[in-house]
Amino acid sequence: NAQRPAGDRDKPAGQREPQIRERFRDAIRSPVGQKVIGGLARGFTRVARTLGRERASAGASAIMCFLAPLFPENRIGAANIAAVFPEKGPAERQRILTGAWDNLARTAVEFSFLDEILDGFDYHQPERSTITVSGAEPLVALRDDGKPAIIFSAHLANWELTAAIAGKYGLALSILFRAPTNIAFAQDLLKTRD
């Protein structure tokens, strides 16, 4: 009888997990993995558009909040929230963490509807929009003074909207950003920005 070499299955779970994650990362970064992830993103967009913004947003939120405990980032988020809010009880900290996953899922769905969201925005009648803009006066001042400027924005809620709304106010922009690592997804995202 030939003895088989020790493999991952013979290692303790704590030693196998990093190797599994590395193999998964390598797989999704491969050309085939890039195509699979890009196809999934496009499929997600088609399903979201079919369901409509409200239903797709609610569905993505429910799925994300259900799956989140499986992600290592969930444990990191829970630890960070406990460190920042030691005075809050476990139920309140869990509510905050669930809210973060909910927001991430709904933001992802909004990418499928950026055209619809932006088409409904008129800065002359912002109260008729689904977008709330506060502090737009500096945008108008930048537009009207004709001088160059640098604008920094935070990644709060849907970060794609900041530049798009500035464009609605008539600002000519050049946007610097880090493109997603998935080439197909990055190309689709750039198309939605145009």
Phi, psi and omega in degrees: 000126176279136180270131180281146179292153178296132180241189180302326184294338182272353180271153175299152184305322181297331178274331181287323188303313179298323179293321178295316178298318179297317179296320178296314178300317178297320181295316182284342176272347179291162178304319179293317178299320177300317180293320180296312180297317178299318177295320177297318179297318178294320177297318177302316180298316180296317179296316180300315182295325178293318181287331186095156188300313184294312181292319179296319180296314179295318180294315179297321178298314180298317180295314182297316181293331177287317184277336186310318180300344179279343184272140176298332179297335178295317178294320179296314178300317180298318179294319179295318179295319178296323180290323183279325183238064182296337182284344182275146178283171182302322181294318179292320178295322178294323178297319178295315180296316178297322177297325178294317178294321177301313181297318180297316180296315181293325176296318178301318179295322181301333177301328179286345186237018182303319180298316180295316181297315183286326178299330181275002183261127175230115185291347174282335179226064184296337181293344180268005185255161173276353181260134175257123179244125174235146180074036181280349183304318177298327177296316180295318180297318178296319179298316187280335184276345176074006180267153175289155179207160174245130179244129174253136178232154179266157176272077178245135183052229181267102185294341178292334184290332184302308181292321181296319179292320176302321176296323177296331177279000176092013177279131173276124187236149163242123188250127174259133178202163174268118182291150174302151181291337178276117186298316180298316179295319180298319179296317178297319180297317179297326177296320181290334180286335183286000000 
